[in-house]
Amino acid sequence: MSMRLQHKVIIITGSTTGIGKAIAKTCAAEGAQIIIHGLEEDWGEQVCAEIGKEKSVLHIEDISRDGAADRLVTLALESFGKLDGIVNNAAIVASSDIHSTSPDFFRRIFEVNTLAPFRLIQAALPHLSKSRGAVLNIGSVNAYSGEPNLLAYSVSKGALMTLTRNLGDTLHREYGVRVNQINPGWVLTETERKRKKEQGLAEDWYKEIPSEYAPAGRLLNPEEIAAAAVYWLGDESGPVSGQVVDLEQHPFIGRNPPKDSKSLQIKK
């Protein structure tokens, strides 16, 4: 049985940790060559070591910097000779509401979460059109409305979803490049463990999640998001483009919470 991403070259932003790291490792296991990107050089080097230096190259840079997208694309071409896919995964997950969201903060979130993906698609398009490649944007179920304390983040992911649907149509028709999106629900990444602890939850908060939030009794794992990413980056998804798929363990829109629903208890 052949590997599902054999000989494909894929840029994955924010792949030194979390969902991006899981996608990188899974894609490499399926035969792809990967451009690892992030901010943490030591973590990135570790990911490259796990994947294999012959199948991965590391680029450390703030994705929102001018020219960062071009540098990633150039690195892919110089390292592996072509480009078949990009995964826009890098994002800032930061709490804010109507009172704490300043215009500068809002702009920063949009620069990384929405504008940087657009710029990478723009830079990669000439090369993706040659390979009839694929774009996979990693969004969030928060795109539909969002948690009260995730205002700017949620809006940035809503904009990313519109970008996916818009470009998923135009780029497919004009260039043969497919653009799709995964909206993960609540995923147990290293960052999420840390974020919830900083908000006052216990060390092992994720071991007892109320069924309202996790009918399965646990959160999603990054590897489960990565498994879905392979489908969208490979040829199995055929001509499908402009689609947004929610990966959560319950219906996110129009859900009726159980009458005995509990909230996550903050333990001081």
TORGULO-375682 format. One record per residue (C-alpha): x, y, z; residue number from 0; residue in one letter. Coordinates in nm, 2 decimals, always signed. Layout:
BEGIN
<node X="X" Y="Y" Z="Z" pos="NUM" code="A"/>
...
END
This chain:
BEGIN
<node X="+0.00" Y="+0.00" Z="+0.00" pos="0" code="M"/>
<node X="+0.15" Y="+0.33" Z="-0.11" pos="1" code="S"/>
<node X="+0.17" Y="+0.63" Z="+0.12" pos="2" code="M"/>
<node X="-0.10" Y="+0.89" Z="+0.08" pos="3" code="R"/>
<node X="+0.12" Y="+1.19" Z="+0.04" pos="4" code="L"/>
<node X="+0.41" Y="+1.03" Z="-0.14" pos="5" code="Q"/>
<node X="+0.65" Y="+1.29" Z="-0.29" pos="6" code="H"/>
<node X="+0.44" Y="+1.59" Z="-0.19" pos="7" code="K"/>
<node X="+0.61" Y="+1.90" Z="-0.05" pos="8" code="V"/>
<node X="+0.41" Y="+2.08" Z="+0.21" pos="9" code="I"/>
<node X="+0.46" Y="+2.40" Z="+0.42" pos="10" code="I"/>
<node X="+0.30" Y="+2.38" Z="+0.76" pos="11" code="I"/>
<node X="+0.30" Y="+2.70" Z="+0.96" pos="12" code="T"/>
<node X="+0.31" Y="+2.68" Z="+1.34" pos="13" code="G"/>
<node X="+0.44" Y="+2.33" Z="+1.33" pos="14" code="S"/>
<node X="+0.69" Y="+2.34" Z="+1.61" pos="15" code="T"/>
<node X="+0.42" Y="+2.24" Z="+1.86" pos="16" code="T"/>
<node X="+0.05" Y="+2.14" Z="+1.90" pos="17" code="G"/>
<node X="-0.18" Y="+2.07" Z="+1.60" pos="18" code="I"/>
<node X="+0.08" Y="+2.18" Z="+1.35" pos="19" code="G"/>
<node X="+0.34" Y="+1.95" Z="+1.49" pos="20" code="K"/>
<node X="+0.10" Y="+1.66" Z="+1.48" pos="21" code="A"/>
<node X="+0.01" Y="+1.74" Z="+1.12" pos="22" code="I"/>
<node X="+0.38" Y="+1.76" Z="+1.02" pos="23" code="A"/>
<node X="+0.46" Y="+1.42" Z="+1.17" pos="24" code="K"/>
<node X="+0.15" Y="+1.25" Z="+1.02" pos="25" code="T"/>
<node X="+0.21" Y="+1.40" Z="+0.68" pos="26" code="C"/>
<node X="+0.58" Y="+1.29" Z="+0.69" pos="27" code="A"/>
<node X="+0.47" Y="+0.94" Z="+0.79" pos="28" code="A"/>
<node X="+0.25" Y="+0.94" Z="+0.47" pos="29" code="E"/>
<node X="+0.55" Y="+1.03" Z="+0.25" pos="30" code="G"/>
<node X="+0.56" Y="+1.41" Z="+0.24" pos="31" code="A"/>
<node X="+0.85" Y="+1.64" Z="+0.27" pos="32" code="Q"/>
<node X="+0.78" Y="+1.92" Z="+0.52" pos="33" code="I"/>
<node X="+0.88" Y="+2.28" Z="+0.58" pos="34" code="I"/>
<node X="+0.85" Y="+2.31" Z="+0.96" pos="35" code="I"/>
<node X="+0.78" Y="+2.67" Z="+1.07" pos="36" code="H"/>
<node X="+0.74" Y="+2.83" Z="+1.41" pos="37" code="G"/>
<node X="+0.89" Y="+3.06" Z="+1.67" pos="38" code="L"/>
<node X="+1.06" Y="+2.81" Z="+1.90" pos="39" code="E"/>
<node X="+1.39" Y="+2.69" Z="+1.74" pos="40" code="E"/>
<node X="+1.47" Y="+2.42" Z="+1.99" pos="41" code="D"/>
<node X="+1.12" Y="+2.27" Z="+1.95" pos="42" code="W"/>
<node X="+1.14" Y="+2.29" Z="+1.58" pos="43" code="G"/>
<node X="+1.48" Y="+2.11" Z="+1.57" pos="44" code="E"/>
<node X="+1.33" Y="+1.84" Z="+1.78" pos="45" code="Q"/>
<node X="+1.04" Y="+1.80" Z="+1.53" pos="46" code="V"/>
<node X="+1.28" Y="+1.78" Z="+1.24" pos="47" code="C"/>
<node X="+1.48" Y="+1.52" Z="+1.42" pos="48" code="A"/>
<node X="+1.17" Y="+1.31" Z="+1.48" pos="49" code="E"/>
<node X="+1.06" Y="+1.34" Z="+1.12" pos="50" code="I"/>
<node X="+1.41" Y="+1.30" Z="+0.97" pos="51" code="G"/>
<node X="+1.64" Y="+1.57" Z="+0.84" pos="52" code="K"/>
<node X="+1.61" Y="+1.43" Z="+0.48" pos="53" code="E"/>
<node X="+1.23" Y="+1.49" Z="+0.49" pos="54" code="K"/>
<node X="+1.21" Y="+1.83" Z="+0.68" pos="55" code="S"/>
<node X="+1.36" Y="+2.18" Z="+0.69" pos="56" code="V"/>
<node X="+1.31" Y="+2.43" Z="+0.96" pos="57" code="L"/>
<node X="+1.23" Y="+2.80" Z="+0.93" pos="58" code="H"/>
<node X="+1.20" Y="+3.02" Z="+1.24" pos="59" code="I"/>
<node X="+1.02" Y="+3.35" Z="+1.19" pos="60" code="E"/>
<node X="+0.72" Y="+3.55" Z="+1.29" pos="61" code="D"/>
<node X="+0.47" Y="+3.46" Z="+1.01" pos="62" code="I"/>
<node X="+0.33" Y="+3.82" Z="+1.00" pos="63" code="S"/>
<node X="+0.66" Y="+3.98" Z="+0.91" pos="64" code="R"/>
<node X="+0.69" Y="+4.13" Z="+0.56" pos="65" code="D"/>
<node X="+0.84" Y="+3.88" Z="+0.33" pos="66" code="G"/>
<node X="+0.80" Y="+3.58" Z="+0.56" pos="67" code="A"/>
<node X="+0.56" Y="+3.41" Z="+0.32" pos="68" code="A"/>
<node X="+0.80" Y="+3.45" Z="+0.03" pos="69" code="D"/>
<node X="+1.09" Y="+3.31" Z="+0.23" pos="70" code="R"/>
<node X="+0.89" Y="+3.00" Z="+0.33" pos="71" code="L"/>
<node X="+0.80" Y="+2.94" Z="-0.04" pos="72" code="V"/>
<node X="+1.16" Y="+3.00" Z="-0.15" pos="73" code="T"/>
<node X="+1.28" Y="+2.76" Z="+0.11" pos="74" code="L"/>
<node X="+1.05" Y="+2.49" Z="-0.01" pos="75" code="A"/>
<node X="+1.16" Y="+2.53" Z="-0.37" pos="76" code="L"/>
<node X="+1.53" Y="+2.54" Z="-0.28" pos="77" code="E"/>
<node X="+1.50" Y="+2.24" Z="-0.05" pos="78" code="S"/>
<node X="+1.27" Y="+2.01" Z="-0.24" pos="79" code="F"/>
<node X="+1.22" Y="+2.16" Z="-0.59" pos="80" code="G"/>
<node X="+0.85" Y="+2.21" Z="-0.58" pos="81" code="K"/>
<node X="+0.54" Y="+2.29" Z="-0.37" pos="82" code="L"/>
<node X="+0.23" Y="+2.08" Z="-0.34" pos="83" code="D"/>
<node X="+0.05" Y="+2.21" Z="-0.03" pos="84" code="G"/>
<node X="+0.04" Y="+2.46" Z="+0.24" pos="85" code="I"/>
<node X="-0.12" Y="+2.43" Z="+0.59" pos="86" code="V"/>
<node X="-0.21" Y="+2.77" Z="+0.75" pos="87" code="N"/>
<node X="-0.20" Y="+2.66" Z="+1.11" pos="88" code="N"/>
<node X="+0.00" Y="+2.93" Z="+1.29" pos="89" code="A"/>
<node X="-0.22" Y="+3.15" Z="+1.51" pos="90" code="A"/>
<node X="-0.23" Y="+3.35" Z="+1.83" pos="91" code="I"/>
<node X="-0.49" Y="+3.22" Z="+2.08" pos="92" code="V"/>
<node X="-0.54" Y="+3.51" Z="+2.32" pos="93" code="A"/>
<node X="-0.82" Y="+3.60" Z="+2.55" pos="94" code="S"/>
<node X="-1.00" Y="+3.93" Z="+2.51" pos="95" code="S"/>
<node X="-1.35" Y="+4.07" Z="+2.53" pos="96" code="D"/>
<node X="-1.52" Y="+4.40" Z="+2.44" pos="97" code="I"/>
<node X="-1.35" Y="+4.58" Z="+2.72" pos="98" code="H"/>
<node X="-1.00" Y="+4.45" Z="+2.68" pos="99" code="S"/>
<node X="-0.97" Y="+4.44" Z="+2.30" pos="100" code="T"/>
<node X="-0.77" Y="+4.75" Z="+2.19" pos="101" code="S"/>
<node X="-0.75" Y="+4.83" Z="+1.82" pos="102" code="P"/>
<node X="-0.38" Y="+4.75" Z="+1.82" pos="103" code="D"/>
<node X="-0.45" Y="+4.41" Z="+1.99" pos="104" code="F"/>
<node X="-0.72" Y="+4.34" Z="+1.73" pos="105" code="F"/>
<node X="-0.48" Y="+4.43" Z="+1.44" pos="106" code="R"/>
<node X="-0.21" Y="+4.20" Z="+1.58" pos="107" code="R"/>
<node X="-0.45" Y="+3.90" Z="+1.60" pos="108" code="I"/>
<node X="-0.57" Y="+3.96" Z="+1.25" pos="109" code="F"/>
<node X="-0.21" Y="+4.00" Z="+1.12" pos="110" code="E"/>
<node X="-0.12" Y="+3.65" Z="+1.23" pos="111" code="V"/>
<node X="-0.45" Y="+3.46" Z="+1.22" pos="112" code="N"/>
<node X="-0.60" Y="+3.60" Z="+0.90" pos="113" code="T"/>
<node X="-0.37" Y="+3.82" Z="+0.69" pos="114" code="L"/>
<node X="-0.06" Y="+3.59" Z="+0.72" pos="115" code="A"/>
<node X="-0.26" Y="+3.29" Z="+0.58" pos="116" code="P"/>
<node X="-0.37" Y="+3.51" Z="+0.29" pos="117" code="F"/>
<node X="-0.02" Y="+3.62" Z="+0.22" pos="118" code="R"/>
<node X="+0.12" Y="+3.27" Z="+0.22" pos="119" code="L"/>
<node X="-0.16" Y="+3.16" Z="-0.03" pos="120" code="I"/>
<node X="-0.07" Y="+3.46" Z="-0.24" pos="121" code="Q"/>
<node X="+0.30" Y="+3.38" Z="-0.24" pos="122" code="A"/>
<node X="+0.25" Y="+3.00" Z="-0.30" pos="123" code="A"/>
<node X="-0.02" Y="+3.03" Z="-0.57" pos="124" code="L"/>
<node X="+0.21" Y="+3.03" Z="-0.88" pos="125" code="P"/>
<node X="+0.38" Y="+2.71" Z="-0.76" pos="126" code="H"/>
<node X="+0.06" Y="+2.54" Z="-0.63" pos="127" code="L"/>
<node X="-0.10" Y="+2.60" Z="-0.97" pos="128" code="S"/>
<node X="+0.19" Y="+2.40" Z="-1.13" pos="129" code="K"/>
<node X="+0.13" Y="+2.10" Z="-0.91" pos="130" code="S"/>
<node X="-0.25" Y="+2.15" Z="-0.88" pos="131" code="R"/>
<node X="-0.19" Y="+2.16" Z="-0.51" pos="132" code="G"/>
<node X="-0.40" Y="+2.21" Z="-0.20" pos="133" code="A"/>
<node X="-0.44" Y="+2.47" Z="+0.07" pos="134" code="V"/>
<node X="-0.56" Y="+2.37" Z="+0.41" pos="135" code="L"/>
<node X="-0.65" Y="+2.64" Z="+0.66" pos="136" code="N"/>
<node X="-0.68" Y="+2.55" Z="+1.03" pos="137" code="I"/>
<node X="-0.97" Y="+2.75" Z="+1.18" pos="138" code="G"/>
<node X="-1.18" Y="+2.70" Z="+1.49" pos="139" code="S"/>
<node X="-1.54" Y="+2.63" Z="+1.58" pos="140" code="V"/>
<node X="-1.52" Y="+2.97" Z="+1.75" pos="141" code="N"/>
<node X="-1.55" Y="+3.12" Z="+1.40" pos="142" code="A"/>
<node X="-1.93" Y="+3.09" Z="+1.42" pos="143" code="Y"/>
<node X="-1.97" Y="+3.31" Z="+1.73" pos="144" code="S"/>
<node X="-1.70" Y="+3.24" Z="+1.98" pos="145" code="G"/>
<node X="-1.65" Y="+3.22" Z="+2.35" pos="146" code="E"/>
<node X="-1.72" Y="+3.55" Z="+2.54" pos="147" code="P"/>
<node X="-1.35" Y="+3.58" Z="+2.63" pos="148" code="N"/>
<node X="-1.22" Y="+3.50" Z="+2.28" pos="149" code="L"/>
<node X="-1.36" Y="+3.80" Z="+2.09" pos="150" code="L"/>
<node X="-1.07" Y="+3.90" Z="+1.86" pos="151" code="A"/>
<node X="-0.96" Y="+3.54" Z="+1.80" pos="152" code="Y"/>
<node X="-1.31" Y="+3.43" Z="+1.71" pos="153" code="S"/>
<node X="-1.35" Y="+3.72" Z="+1.46" pos="154" code="V"/>
<node X="-1.02" Y="+3.64" Z="+1.30" pos="155" code="S"/>
<node X="-1.12" Y="+3.28" Z="+1.25" pos="156" code="K"/>
<node X="-1.46" Y="+3.38" Z="+1.11" pos="157" code="G"/>
<node X="-1.27" Y="+3.59" Z="+0.85" pos="158" code="A"/>
<node X="-1.04" Y="+3.30" Z="+0.77" pos="159" code="L"/>
<node X="-1.35" Y="+3.09" Z="+0.70" pos="160" code="M"/>
<node X="-1.48" Y="+3.34" Z="+0.45" pos="161" code="T"/>
<node X="-1.14" Y="+3.35" Z="+0.29" pos="162" code="L"/>
<node X="-1.14" Y="+2.97" Z="+0.25" pos="163" code="T"/>
<node X="-1.49" Y="+2.97" Z="+0.09" pos="164" code="R"/>
<node X="-1.40" Y="+3.26" Z="-0.14" pos="165" code="N"/>
<node X="-1.06" Y="+3.14" Z="-0.26" pos="166" code="L"/>
<node X="-1.19" Y="+2.78" Z="-0.26" pos="167" code="G"/>
<node X="-1.41" Y="+2.88" Z="-0.55" pos="168" code="D"/>
<node X="-1.19" Y="+3.13" Z="-0.74" pos="169" code="T"/>
<node X="-0.85" Y="+2.95" Z="-0.71" pos="170" code="L"/>
<node X="-1.00" Y="+2.61" Z="-0.80" pos="171" code="H"/>
<node X="-1.16" Y="+2.74" Z="-1.12" pos="172" code="R"/>
<node X="-0.88" Y="+2.96" Z="-1.23" pos="173" code="E"/>
<node X="-0.57" Y="+2.77" Z="-1.11" pos="174" code="Y"/>
<node X="-0.68" Y="+2.42" Z="-1.02" pos="175" code="G"/>
<node X="-0.58" Y="+2.49" Z="-0.66" pos="176" code="V"/>
<node X="-0.81" Y="+2.36" Z="-0.39" pos="177" code="R"/>
<node X="-0.87" Y="+2.55" Z="-0.07" pos="178" code="V"/>
<node X="-1.04" Y="+2.39" Z="+0.23" pos="179" code="N"/>
<node X="-1.06" Y="+2.43" Z="+0.60" pos="180" code="Q"/>
<node X="-1.08" Y="+2.23" Z="+0.92" pos="181" code="I"/>
<node X="-1.24" Y="+2.39" Z="+1.23" pos="182" code="N"/>
<node X="-1.12" Y="+2.20" Z="+1.53" pos="183" code="P"/>
<node X="-1.32" Y="+2.20" Z="+1.85" pos="184" code="G"/>
<node X="-1.16" Y="+2.18" Z="+2.19" pos="185" code="W"/>
<node X="-0.82" Y="+2.01" Z="+2.14" pos="186" code="V"/>
<node X="-0.57" Y="+1.91" Z="+2.41" pos="187" code="L"/>
<node X="-0.25" Y="+2.08" Z="+2.29" pos="188" code="T"/>
<node X="+0.04" Y="+2.17" Z="+2.51" pos="189" code="E"/>
<node X="-0.07" Y="+2.54" Z="+2.48" pos="190" code="T"/>
<node X="-0.42" Y="+2.46" Z="+2.59" pos="191" code="E"/>
<node X="-0.30" Y="+2.27" Z="+2.90" pos="192" code="R"/>
<node X="-0.09" Y="+2.57" Z="+2.99" pos="193" code="K"/>
<node X="-0.36" Y="+2.83" Z="+2.91" pos="194" code="R"/>
<node X="-0.62" Y="+2.66" Z="+3.13" pos="195" code="K"/>
<node X="-0.37" Y="+2.63" Z="+3.42" pos="196" code="K"/>
<node X="-0.30" Y="+3.00" Z="+3.39" pos="197" code="E"/>
<node X="-0.67" Y="+3.06" Z="+3.42" pos="198" code="Q"/>
<node X="-0.68" Y="+2.88" Z="+3.75" pos="199" code="G"/>
<node X="-0.77" Y="+2.52" Z="+3.67" pos="200" code="L"/>
<node X="-0.61" Y="+2.23" Z="+3.84" pos="201" code="A"/>
<node X="-0.30" Y="+2.06" Z="+3.70" pos="202" code="E"/>
<node X="-0.50" Y="+1.76" Z="+3.57" pos="203" code="D"/>
<node X="-0.81" Y="+1.96" Z="+3.47" pos="204" code="W"/>
<node X="-0.84" Y="+1.78" Z="+3.14" pos="205" code="Y"/>
<node X="-0.90" Y="+1.44" Z="+3.30" pos="206" code="K"/>
<node X="-1.25" Y="+1.53" Z="+3.42" pos="207" code="E"/>
<node X="-1.43" Y="+1.73" Z="+3.15" pos="208" code="I"/>
<node X="-1.81" Y="+1.76" Z="+3.20" pos="209" code="P"/>
<node X="-2.01" Y="+1.57" Z="+2.93" pos="210" code="S"/>
<node X="-2.15" Y="+1.90" Z="+2.81" pos="211" code="E"/>
<node X="-1.81" Y="+1.98" Z="+2.67" pos="212" code="Y"/>
<node X="-1.69" Y="+1.63" Z="+2.59" pos="213" code="A"/>
<node X="-1.95" Y="+1.36" Z="+2.54" pos="214" code="P"/>
<node X="-1.65" Y="+1.12" Z="+2.48" pos="215" code="A"/>
<node X="-1.52" Y="+1.19" Z="+2.83" pos="216" code="G"/>
<node X="-1.20" Y="+1.34" Z="+2.69" pos="217" code="R"/>
<node X="-1.09" Y="+1.62" Z="+2.45" pos="218" code="L"/>
<node X="-0.97" Y="+1.58" Z="+2.10" pos="219" code="L"/>
<node X="-0.61" Y="+1.50" Z="+2.04" pos="220" code="N"/>
<node X="-0.39" Y="+1.69" Z="+1.79" pos="221" code="P"/>
<node X="-0.33" Y="+1.36" Z="+1.61" pos="222" code="E"/>
<node X="-0.70" Y="+1.33" Z="+1.54" pos="223" code="E"/>
<node X="-0.69" Y="+1.66" Z="+1.36" pos="224" code="I"/>
<node X="-0.38" Y="+1.56" Z="+1.17" pos="225" code="A"/>
<node X="-0.55" Y="+1.24" Z="+1.05" pos="226" code="A"/>
<node X="-0.82" Y="+1.46" Z="+0.88" pos="227" code="A"/>
<node X="-0.56" Y="+1.70" Z="+0.74" pos="228" code="A"/>
<node X="-0.40" Y="+1.41" Z="+0.53" pos="229" code="V"/>
<node X="-0.73" Y="+1.37" Z="+0.35" pos="230" code="Y"/>
<node X="-0.75" Y="+1.73" Z="+0.25" pos="231" code="W"/>
<node X="-0.39" Y="+1.76" Z="+0.14" pos="232" code="L"/>
<node X="-0.39" Y="+1.44" Z="-0.06" pos="233" code="G"/>
<node X="-0.55" Y="+1.33" Z="-0.38" pos="234" code="D"/>
<node X="-0.83" Y="+1.13" Z="-0.21" pos="235" code="E"/>
<node X="-1.04" Y="+1.45" Z="-0.16" pos="236" code="S"/>
<node X="-1.05" Y="+1.48" Z="-0.54" pos="237" code="G"/>
<node X="-1.20" Y="+1.80" Z="-0.67" pos="238" code="P"/>
<node X="-1.36" Y="+1.91" Z="-0.34" pos="239" code="V"/>
<node X="-1.28" Y="+2.28" Z="-0.27" pos="240" code="S"/>
<node X="-1.42" Y="+2.57" Z="-0.06" pos="241" code="G"/>
<node X="-1.54" Y="+2.35" Z="+0.22" pos="242" code="Q"/>
<node X="-1.52" Y="+2.40" Z="+0.59" pos="243" code="V"/>
<node X="-1.54" Y="+2.09" Z="+0.81" pos="244" code="V"/>
<node X="-1.60" Y="+2.11" Z="+1.19" pos="245" code="D"/>
<node X="-1.41" Y="+1.85" Z="+1.39" pos="246" code="L"/>
<node X="-1.58" Y="+1.85" Z="+1.72" pos="247" code="E"/>
<node X="-1.75" Y="+1.58" Z="+1.92" pos="248" code="Q"/>
<node X="-2.09" Y="+1.74" Z="+1.93" pos="249" code="H"/>
<node X="-2.30" Y="+1.96" Z="+1.71" pos="250" code="P"/>
<node X="-2.16" Y="+2.31" Z="+1.77" pos="251" code="F"/>
<node X="-2.44" Y="+2.51" Z="+1.62" pos="252" code="I"/>
<node X="-2.80" Y="+2.49" Z="+1.76" pos="253" code="G"/>
<node X="-2.70" Y="+2.24" Z="+2.03" pos="254" code="R"/>
<node X="-2.92" Y="+2.18" Z="+2.33" pos="255" code="N"/>
<node X="-2.70" Y="+2.15" Z="+2.64" pos="256" code="P"/>
<node X="-2.81" Y="+1.88" Z="+2.89" pos="257" code="P"/>
<node X="-3.03" Y="+2.00" Z="+3.18" pos="258" code="K"/>
<node X="-2.77" Y="+1.88" Z="+3.43" pos="259" code="D"/>
<node X="-2.48" Y="+2.06" Z="+3.25" pos="260" code="S"/>
<node X="-2.19" Y="+2.15" Z="+3.47" pos="261" code="K"/>
<node X="-1.92" Y="+2.42" Z="+3.42" pos="262" code="S"/>
<node X="-1.55" Y="+2.37" Z="+3.45" pos="263" code="L"/>
<node X="-1.47" Y="+2.44" Z="+3.81" pos="264" code="Q"/>
<node X="-1.18" Y="+2.69" Z="+3.87" pos="265" code="I"/>
<node X="-0.96" Y="+2.55" Z="+4.15" pos="266" code="K"/>
<node X="-0.76" Y="+2.82" Z="+4.33" pos="267" code="K"/>
END
